[in-house]
Amino acid sequence: MSTDISLILSKDGSHTLYNPILNETYHSKNGALQESIHVYIEYGLLAFSDQTNVAVLEVGFGTGLNALLTWNKAEELRLKVEYHTLEPFPLSKEITDQLNYPALMHEPMATERFKKIHECAWEEKIVLSEYFTIYKYKATLEEKSLPVNKFDVCYFDAFAPNHQEDVWREENFRKVFDSLVDGGILTTYCAQSNFKRTLKAVGFTVEKLKGPLYKKEMTWGRKLNSK
């Protein structure tokens, strides 16, 4: 395993990773798996479960947990998901092979799906099943040009603002706002006041929602009546 990244167990028994350079974990230490299900599936993907097709933008591919959960749910719901994800610093196979997420899921295909997600080539369209197509981009949000009025939902899963301030700048959220369809949402674990003010400044209607395990709040931004 890389000496820069260490594997730790969160309170729900699922792994997270610790980045010593940023002094930050990839997922909540209070429950990595539960956080991702709550923030990105229950309050993200499932907001569009009545559709036949959903386009997802993820900022922060990281461990691939959100992608795996989304693929699992897409198959369950027979929901066609087009998944675009940004990650400037992909993890090594040595690390991702040790992550225990598939073992904790009640889904017999989870292990195979997790492996395929990480083996996918970057910068290409990869059709993994009838219901899940993935595009992995080795780029930051600042670097990546995003299509306008494309995505139904953005999973904003970057490291926290106090550890990675550049990612949370207003111009990035303006870019995300423009990339969402009308009625599209941004969902994230972050509930900082400055962040919510930034979302409002670029045009999002902001809601405070109940947070995942051991966390009081999370944030939901919706794009409404854009011009």
N, C-alpha and C positions, 0 to 999 in steps of 0.2 A: 504493500500500500504506500501511496505517496506520503512523504514525511510532512507535507503541508496540510493535508486533510486527514482528520481522524473520525472514526466511526464511534457514535455514542447511542445509547438506548434512551428513547424518550419514555414518558410515563405511561403511554398506552402499549408499550412493548415493541413499538416500531422504531426503526433506526432514523436518526438524523445524522448530519455531518457537521463537523466544526471546522471553520476556516480561521486559522490563527492570524492570518494577515489582516483580515477584517474584524477579528474577534467576534464572530457571528456564526450562528448555526443556519443550515439550509431550511430547516423546518422548526416548528415549535418544540422545545424540550418537554413541554407538557403533553405532547401527543402529536407526532408528525402525521400519522395516518388520519386521525380524527380531525385535525386542522384542515387537511386537504379536502376531505369529504365534505366538511361543513362549509368551507369558504368557496371552493371552486366547483363542487358538484351540486350540493343542495342549493346554494345561492348563486350559482353560475349556470352550468349546463342545464339544470332542470327547469330554469326559468323559461326555456325554449323547448320543453319536451313535447309540446303540442304541434311543433313543426315537423316536417319530414327531413329537412336539411339544416344543419347549424355550422356556421363558420366561427372557429375559435382562434383568438390570438393569445398566446402566452408569452409574457415577459419574464423569463427566468426558467428555462427548462430544467436546470439543476439535476436532481436525482432521477427525473422522469416519472415521479410518482403521480403528478397530476395527469400526465398523458395516459398512463396505465389506467387510472380510475376512469378517465373519460372514455377510453376504448371499451373497457368492461361495460360501462353504462350504455354506450352506444349500441353494443350488441344486444344487451338486455332489452332495450327499448326499440330496437330496429330503427335507430335514428342515424342518418348519414351525417357523419362529422368530418369536416375538413379542418385539420388542426395545424396551425402555423405557430412555431415556437422559436424563440430567440435565446441563444446561449453563447456568449463570447468565449467562455472557458469550460469546454466539456470535461467531464470527469473521465478518469481512466477506467478501462474495463476491469482492472484489478479492484477498484472501489465498487463499481456498480454491481459486480458479481456477488458482493457480500451483503448487499441490501436485502432486507428480509420482507419487503412489502408483499410479494406474491404469496408467501407462506401464511400471511395473516388474513388473506382474502378468501371468501367462500366462492371461489371461481377456479375451476380446474384448469382453465387455459391461461391463468394469470402469469405463471412462470414463463411459458412460451411467448406470450405477448410482451412481457417486460424485456425479454432477451431481444426480440425482434425490434422493439422501439429503439434500443440502444445500438443495435447493429445497423440501423438504417443509415444510408449515406446522407451527408449534409448537402444542402443547396439543391436538392432534387425532390420531385414529387414522388412519394412512395405510397402505393396503394397496398395497405396491409390486410384489408378485408372489404367486403361489400359496404360495411358501415364505418370504416375508419381509414382516412387518408392523412398522411402526415408530411409536413414540410419542416425540416430542421435547418435553421440558419445560424451559422457561426458568426454572430454579429451582435453588437449592442443595439439598444433602441435608438440611440443617437445616430448610429451609422445606417440603420436599415430604412429604406424607403418603403412606406406602407401604402397600399391602395386605399382610395377614398370610398366610403360607404360600402365596405366589404364585410366586416365582422359583426356577428351578433353579440359576442361576449369577449371581453378581455380578462384573462386571469393575470392580475398584476402581482407577481410573486418574486419580485426583486428583493435583495437584502434591504433591511430597514433603512430609513432616511438618514439616521445618525451614523450609519456605517457606509453608505453608498449614496451620498447626497446628490451627485450628478444625475442619477437615474430619475430622481423625483422632481426635477425641474419643470417649470410650467410648460416650456416648449415641448417636452416629451408628452405631457398629458394633452396638449393641443393636438399633437400628431395622432395620439390614440383616439381622441374625440372624433377627429376627422375621418378616421378609418372605420368607425362604427356606423352601422345603419341607424336610422331613426328608430328609437326604442331599444337600441343596444345598450348593454351595461358593462361597466367595469366593476369587478369584484376583487377585494383584497383584504388581507388580515389587518392591515394598518388602520389605526384609528386616530392618528395624530391630528391635532387641530390645524396646524399649518398646512398639512396635506389636504385636508377637507376644504380649506379656503382656496387652495390652488385648483382643485377640481371645480369648485363653483366659479372661479374666475375664468375658466376656459369654456364654461357653458353647461357643465353637468348639473343635474338635479341630484342632490346628495342625501342619502339616508344612512342613519346609524342603525345597525342590526346587531342582534345578539351574537357575541363572539363564540368561537369554539371553546373546547374544554379549558377551564381555568382563565379564560379571557373575557372581559366584560363586553367589549364591543368589537365590531369590524365595520368596514365601510363599503357602501354600494353606491355607484354613480350611474345615472341613466341619462342617455342622450335623448332629449325630447324636443320636438318642434324646431329642429335646426333649420337654418336658412342657407 
